[in-house]
């Protein structure tokens, strides 16, 4: 209330991570018979309550609320044995990589016009667009897009900004732009497990550690959205597009592994 200059605040919601604990006086709900899953869902319930209180504090200060941009996102998901894997650090499947991402804008914050997705499937599902709240459904996005989006919003609202260098190779794109058909998104589990993934259009390729019985798995997410039936090796090896994905994933995985090895000896 005493600040008359632009500011940024970051809240990190640790509760939704293992061991999934909430304060003793918080009323929990019996969501699932699986104890870990039940605990996780109750921590999400707790974070929902915390977010309601946070927004209430801003709404009690209208001059601040109407000039504020909120971004709510997860850093990763978590597995509950959907693919016989518990947790996230050795899990390259969608339950570990698919996250929520919301943008909430105050009434004075101008947002870029949301352009129609190029995919018919995206056009059909991307219908939850309310004034001041944008929801991006079923588009191939990444956390690296958050920076590009914030830069675009700041520039559109005529705020002073130090832009990225013109020769940068930053791969994030503005969330209000449609996703290019040839976009690929990479994901990395952890330096300890060395599993990673590449997702291009409707095809997703997973790379596991060298001791895994099937180190490369490929899924067609249109035909198999829950990643239960990997394509036969001879099937994906016969197509140049999946071979190209494999080469990109190998190179990206090597770069990330080298980065972690050099920065975390």
GICOR-V745449 format. One line per field, one symbol per residue. ss: DSSP state (@ for helix, = for strand, . for the rest). A space follows every 10 residues. Layout:
ss: ???
This chain:
ss: .......... ...@@@.... .......... ....@@@@@@ @@@@@@@@@@ @@@@@@@@@. .@@@@...== ===.....== .....==... ...@@@@... =====..... .........@ @@@@@...== ..==...... ....@@@@@@ @@@@@@.... .......... .......... ...=====.. .....===== ..=====... .....===== .......... ..@@@@...@ @@@@@@@@@@ @@@@@@@@@@ @@@..
